Amino acid sequence: MFRFVAKEVAVSVKKFIVELSEQERQLCQSVVKKLKGTSQKVKRANILLKADLGWSDAEIAEALDCRTKTVENIRKRFVEDGFEKTLDRKPRQSPPTEKLLDGEQEAKIIAMRLGDPPKGFGKWTLRLLARKVVELEITPPISHQTVRRTLKKTK
């Protein structure tokens, strides 16, 4: 036989309270009203304004069609990092994928491409270059697309 016990759940007090200055409030209102910036920036400005008015995370999330975790993260970033870093997007700490080739390897691939192709071939193809640099142990095994990106660079 099961027995149900009612538990009293205490409402947690918000750790990260948003209190905007008049200037910050005006800036957020300007961003929202004129839709200045990205859609994420407008949403962050809206979250900050509603949090400043005392709305709960759940109310803000429902009103702006986002997750409560998003609202919590915005509140936390505002308290820990400040207004500017909260309103503008957080810059990426590292690239999405690490580079496969260093500058020296890239230079060798480019130099090889500028040279004559092997006997029996009229010109260098991407696949041929990829096989040759692996054969010569210039790089670990790479795809022809890596060679293409290396040769396409315009920097």
C-alpha positions in Angstrom: 0.0 0.0 0.0 1.3 3.4 -1.0 1.2 6.4 1.2 1.4 9.9 -0.2 3.1 12.5 1.9 2.6 16.2 1.2 5.9 18.0 1.2 6.3 21.7 1.7 8.5 23.2 -0.9 10.1 26.5 0.0 10.3 29.1 -2.7 13.9 29.8 -3.3 15.1 33.4 -3.0 16.6 34.7 -6.2 20.4 34.9 -5.9 20.8 37.1 -8.9 18.7 40.2 -8.6 18.6 42.6 -11.6 18.5 46.3 -10.7 19.0 48.5 -13.8 20.1 52.1 -13.5 18.0 54.7 -15.4 20.6 54.9 -18.2 20.7 51.1 -18.6 16.9 50.9 -18.5 16.7 53.6 -21.3 19.3 51.7 -23.4 17.3 48.4 -23.1 14.1 50.2 -24.0 15.8 51.7 -27.0 17.1 48.4 -28.1 13.6 46.8 -27.8 11.7 49.7 -29.3 13.9 50.2 -32.3 14.9 46.5 -32.6 18.6 47.6 -32.6 21.0 44.7 -32.9 20.4 41.0 -33.2 17.3 39.2 -32.2 19.2 37.7 -29.3 20.3 41.1 -28.1 16.6 42.3 -28.2 15.6 39.3 -26.2 18.3 39.9 -23.6 17.2 43.5 -23.3 13.6 42.4 -22.9 14.7 39.8 -20.2 16.6 42.5 -18.3 13.7 44.9 -18.4 11.2 42.4 -17.1 13.6 41.1 -14.5 14.1 44.7 -13.3 10.3 45.0 -13.0 10.3 42.0 -10.6 8.9 39.4 -12.9 9.7 35.8 -12.1 11.9 33.7 -14.3 8.9 31.5 -15.4 6.8 34.6 -16.2 9.6 36.1 -18.3 10.3 32.8 -20.1 6.6 32.3 -20.9 6.2 35.9 -22.1 9.3 35.9 -24.3 9.0 32.3 -25.5 12.3 31.1 -24.1 13.5 28.7 -21.4 13.7 29.6 -17.8 17.4 28.5 -17.8 18.0 31.3 -20.4 16.5 33.9 -18.1 18.5 32.5 -15.1 21.7 32.7 -17.2 21.0 36.3 -18.2 20.4 37.3 -14.6 23.6 35.5 -13.5 25.7 37.1 -16.2 24.3 40.6 -15.3 25.3 40.2 -11.7 28.7 38.6 -12.3 29.8 40.3 -15.5 27.9 43.6 -15.7 25.4 45.2 -18.0 27.6 45.7 -21.1 28.7 42.0 -21.3 25.2 40.8 -20.7 23.5 42.9 -23.4 26.2 42.2 -26.0 26.9 38.6 -26.9 29.5 36.6 -25.1 32.5 36.1 -27.3 33.6 32.5 -28.1 36.6 31.4 -26.0 38.0 29.0 -28.6 37.2 28.3 -32.3 34.5 25.6 -33.0 37.2 23.2 -34.3 40.9 23.3 -33.9 43.1 23.9 -36.9 44.4 20.8 -38.6 47.4 22.5 -40.2 49.9 24.9 -38.9 51.4 27.7 -41.0 54.4 25.7 -42.1 52.3 22.9 -43.3 50.0 25.3 -45.2 53.0 26.9 -46.8 54.4 23.5 -48.0 51.0 22.6 -49.5 50.8 26.0 -51.3 54.4 25.6 -52.6 53.6 22.0 -53.8 50.5 23.3 -55.6 52.6 25.9 -57.4 55.2 23.3 -58.5 54.9 20.8 -61.3 52.5 17.9 -60.8 53.8 14.3 -60.6 54.5 12.4 -63.8 51.4 11.1 -65.5 49.2 14.0 -64.2 48.4 17.2 -66.1 47.7 19.3 -63.1 47.3 19.1 -59.3 43.9 18.0 -58.1 42.8 18.5 -54.5 42.8 14.7 -53.9 46.2 14.3 -55.4 47.6 17.1 -53.2 46.0 15.5 -50.1 47.5 12.1 -50.9 50.9 13.6 -51.7 51.3 15.6 -48.5 50.4 12.5 -46.5 52.8 10.4 -48.5 55.6 12.9 -47.9 54.7 13.0 -44.2 54.1 16.8 -44.3 50.8 16.3 -42.5 48.8 13.5 -40.8 46.0 12.1 -43.1 43.8 15.0 -44.2 40.9 15.3 -46.6 40.9 17.1 -50.0 38.5 19.6 -48.4 41.2 20.6 -45.9 43.5 21.2 -48.8 40.8 23.2 -50.6 40.2 25.5 -47.5 44.0 26.0 -47.3 44.3 27.0 -50.9 41.2 29.2 -50.8 42.3 31.4 -48.0 42.4 35.0 -49.0 44.1 36.5 -45.9 
